[in-house]
Amino acid sequence: MEGNKIIQAITNLFNSVDARDWQSVHNVMAETVLYDYTSMVGGEPSVQTPQEITDLWSHFMPGFDSTHHQISEFRVKLHGNQADADYVGKADHFLDNDVWTVSGSYHTKLEKQNGVWLITHLQLNYDKQSGNTGLPQRAKERLAKLQS
C-alpha cells in the first residue's frame, strides 16, 4: 500500500512536469530537496526549495512543444516514515519535428509528512542521450523569444 503511494507521488512529479503544472510539481516536494542532476550537467548536488526547482524547470521546459517522461521498474524500500525509490526513466523532448531523448535511472528519497509522501532527494543517474542534441539550446532560444 505505501509502496504504491510512493510510486504515485513520483509519477505525479513527472506527469506534472509534462503538463507544465508547476504548482503540482511544487506540492509533491518537501520543504527542501537535495537536487542532483550532476551526472548529466556537472557541478555539485545542491539543496533547493521546491520553488527553486520549479523556477529552473519552468524556465526551460516550456521552450519545447511538449515533453513525455516515462518511468518504470520501481524498487521501493521503506524505512518507517522514509523511503528510497530506484527506477528507470526516459524523457522525450519535442520541438517542431525533432526529438531529444535523455535516458537514465533515478534515485529518489521521500519522507511521509502529515500522511503524505514528499520528495526529499531527486538524483538522476544519466546514461545517454539521443536524437537532436541541439534541441535544448533551441528550446532556450525559443523561450527567450516568447518571453521578450
C-alpha beads as a LAMMPS data file, in Angstrom:
LAMMPS data file: protein, C-alpha beads

148 atoms
147 bonds

1 atom types
1 bond types

-500.0 500.0 xlo xhi
-500.0 500.0 ylo yhi
-500.0 500.0 zlo zhi

Masses

1 110.0

Atoms # bond

1 1 1 0.000 0.000 0.000
2 1 1 2.669 2.549 1.000
3 1 1 4.831 1.465 -1.937
4 1 1 2.015 2.362 -4.324
5 1 1 1.617 5.784 -2.685
6 1 1 5.347 6.414 -3.123
7 1 1 5.273 5.385 -6.784
8 1 1 2.215 7.604 -7.293
9 1 1 3.987 10.620 -5.739
10 1 1 6.944 10.157 -8.102
11 1 1 4.639 9.585 -11.081
12 1 1 2.749 12.766 -10.165
13 1 1 6.035 14.704 -10.236
14 1 1 6.877 13.699 -13.798
15 1 1 3.296 13.926 -15.085
16 1 1 3.065 17.434 -13.631
17 1 1 6.307 18.450 -15.351
18 1 1 4.910 17.208 -18.680
19 1 1 1.664 19.130 -18.029
20 1 1 3.648 22.264 -17.021
21 1 1 1.631 22.225 -13.795
22 1 1 4.298 23.847 -11.635
23 1 1 2.086 24.083 -8.534
24 1 1 1.579 20.301 -8.580
25 1 1 5.337 19.799 -9.044
26 1 1 5.882 22.051 -6.039
27 1 1 3.273 20.185 -3.956
28 1 1 4.961 16.773 -4.246
29 1 1 8.248 18.050 -2.771
30 1 1 9.332 18.543 0.825
31 1 1 10.421 21.954 2.120
32 1 1 13.927 21.302 0.791
33 1 1 15.165 18.768 -1.757
34 1 1 18.675 17.517 -2.411
35 1 1 18.696 18.032 -6.189
36 1 1 21.358 16.096 -8.084
37 1 1 21.468 16.134 -11.876
38 1 1 25.279 16.380 -11.815
39 1 1 25.787 13.144 -13.754
40 1 1 24.319 14.979 -16.759
41 1 1 25.124 18.663 -16.238
42 1 1 28.169 18.617 -13.954
43 1 1 28.586 20.748 -10.862
44 1 1 27.663 19.678 -7.357
45 1 1 24.395 18.445 -5.845
46 1 1 22.547 21.239 -4.053
47 1 1 19.786 21.614 -1.527
48 1 1 16.976 23.597 -3.134
49 1 1 13.442 24.608 -2.329
50 1 1 10.561 23.372 -4.467
51 1 1 10.236 26.939 -5.771
52 1 1 13.868 26.992 -6.921
53 1 1 13.444 23.662 -8.722
54 1 1 10.181 24.663 -10.384
55 1 1 11.743 28.001 -11.393
56 1 1 14.611 26.107 -13.040
57 1 1 12.297 23.743 -14.903
58 1 1 9.670 26.356 -15.803
59 1 1 12.364 28.465 -17.463
60 1 1 13.421 25.574 -19.695
61 1 1 10.679 23.009 -20.347
62 1 1 8.144 25.397 -21.953
63 1 1 10.664 26.007 -24.757
64 1 1 9.711 22.578 -26.086
65 1 1 6.394 21.854 -27.804
66 1 1 5.953 19.037 -25.294
67 1 1 7.807 16.548 -23.142
68 1 1 6.998 12.989 -22.186
69 1 1 8.601 11.269 -19.202
70 1 1 8.357 7.500 -18.881
71 1 1 9.359 5.882 -15.609
72 1 1 9.292 2.183 -14.771
73 1 1 10.963 -0.713 -12.959
74 1 1 10.394 0.736 -9.482
75 1 1 12.208 -0.715 -6.489
76 1 1 10.925 0.842 -3.268
77 1 1 12.423 0.324 0.197
78 1 1 10.516 1.568 3.234
79 1 1 12.208 2.744 6.429
80 1 1 9.341 3.863 8.656
81 1 1 8.378 7.368 7.516
82 1 1 11.194 7.420 4.968
83 1 1 11.608 5.594 1.684
84 1 1 14.107 5.064 -1.116
85 1 1 12.913 4.515 -4.669
86 1 1 15.048 3.492 -7.615
87 1 1 13.621 3.405 -11.120
88 1 1 14.430 3.756 -14.803
89 1 1 13.494 6.901 -16.681
90 1 1 13.357 8.209 -20.223
91 1 1 12.417 11.750 -21.196
92 1 1 11.462 12.723 -24.743
93 1 1 11.555 16.446 -25.535
94 1 1 9.752 17.530 -28.704
95 1 1 10.308 20.705 -30.728
96 1 1 8.990 21.181 -34.236
97 1 1 9.647 17.829 -35.927
98 1 1 12.632 16.911 -33.763
99 1 1 13.067 14.933 -30.563
100 1 1 15.796 14.862 -27.943
101 1 1 15.756 11.891 -25.565
102 1 1 17.537 11.543 -22.225
103 1 1 17.760 8.127 -20.556
104 1 1 18.983 7.053 -17.173
105 1 1 17.915 5.873 -13.782
106 1 1 16.774 7.783 -10.727
107 1 1 17.316 7.509 -7.018
108 1 1 14.641 9.341 -5.074
109 1 1 14.157 9.640 -1.332
110 1 1 10.828 10.511 0.199
111 1 1 9.537 11.300 3.651
112 1 1 5.997 10.873 4.910
113 1 1 4.847 14.197 6.344
114 1 1 1.314 14.651 7.675
115 1 1 0.291 11.429 5.931
116 1 1 1.688 12.470 2.523
117 1 1 4.845 11.148 0.810
118 1 1 7.059 14.094 -0.255
119 1 1 10.278 14.013 -2.259
120 1 1 13.387 14.996 -0.285
121 1 1 16.088 13.843 -2.703
122 1 1 15.986 13.638 -6.501
123 1 1 19.017 12.192 -8.269
124 1 1 19.343 11.457 -11.964
125 1 1 21.942 8.869 -12.948
126 1 1 22.452 9.887 -16.560
127 1 1 23.009 7.082 -19.056
128 1 1 22.712 8.525 -22.566
129 1 1 21.011 10.969 -24.870
130 1 1 19.884 10.532 -28.427
131 1 1 18.096 12.371 -31.172
132 1 1 18.759 16.044 -31.811
133 1 1 21.140 17.075 -29.026
134 1 1 20.910 20.696 -30.206
135 1 1 17.272 20.873 -29.113
136 1 1 17.925 22.158 -25.568
137 1 1 19.657 25.255 -26.941
138 1 1 16.869 25.782 -29.490
139 1 1 14.297 25.461 -26.718
140 1 1 16.105 28.087 -24.603
141 1 1 16.297 30.461 -27.566
142 1 1 12.640 29.882 -28.417
143 1 1 11.550 30.538 -24.858
144 1 1 13.629 33.709 -24.675
145 1 1 11.886 34.997 -27.814
146 1 1 8.450 34.147 -26.417
147 1 1 9.218 35.977 -23.177
148 1 1 10.560 39.126 -24.814

Bonds

1 1 1 2
2 1 2 3
3 1 3 4
4 1 4 5
5 1 5 6
6 1 6 7
7 1 7 8
8 1 8 9
9 1 9 10
10 1 10 11
11 1 11 12
12 1 12 13
13 1 13 14
14 1 14 15
15 1 15 16
16 1 16 17
17 1 17 18
18 1 18 19
19 1 19 20
20 1 20 21
21 1 21 22
22 1 22 23
23 1 23 24
24 1 24 25
25 1 25 26
26 1 26 27
27 1 27 28
28 1 28 29
29 1 29 30
30 1 30 31
31 1 31 32
32 1 32 33
33 1 33 34
34 1 34 35
35 1 35 36
36 1 36 37
37 1 37 38
38 1 38 39
39 1 39 40
40 1 40 41
41 1 41 42
42 1 42 43
43 1 43 44
44 1 44 45
45 1 45 46
46 1 46 47
47 1 47 48
48 1 48 49
49 1 49 50
50 1 50 51
51 1 51 52
52 1 52 53
53 1 53 54
54 1 54 55
55 1 55 56
56 1 56 57
57 1 57 58
58 1 58 59
59 1 59 60
60 1 60 61
61 1 61 62
62 1 62 63
63 1 63 64
64 1 64 65
65 1 65 66
66 1 66 67
67 1 67 68
68 1 68 69
69 1 69 70
70 1 70 71
71 1 71 72
72 1 72 73
73 1 73 74
74 1 74 75
75 1 75 76
76 1 76 77
77 1 77 78
78 1 78 79
79 1 79 80
80 1 80 81
81 1 81 82
82 1 82 83
83 1 83 84
84 1 84 85
85 1 85 86
86 1 86 87
87 1 87 88
88 1 88 89
89 1 89 90
90 1 90 91
91 1 91 92
92 1 92 93
93 1 93 94
94 1 94 95
95 1 95 96
96 1 96 97
97 1 97 98
98 1 98 99
99 1 99 100
100 1 100 101
101 1 101 102
102 1 102 103
103 1 103 104
104 1 104 105
105 1 105 106
106 1 106 107
107 1 107 108
108 1 108 109
109 1 109 110
110 1 110 111
111 1 111 112
112 1 112 113
113 1 113 114
114 1 114 115
115 1 115 116
116 1 116 117
117 1 117 118
118 1 118 119
119 1 119 120
120 1 120 121
121 1 121 122
122 1 122 123
123 1 123 124
124 1 124 125
125 1 125 126
126 1 126 127
127 1 127 128
128 1 128 129
129 1 129 130
130 1 130 131
131 1 131 132
132 1 132 133
133 1 133 134
134 1 134 135
135 1 135 136
136 1 136 137
137 1 137 138
138 1 138 139
139 1 139 140
140 1 140 141
141 1 141 142
142 1 142 143
143 1 143 144
144 1 144 145
145 1 145 146
146 1 146 147
147 1 147 148
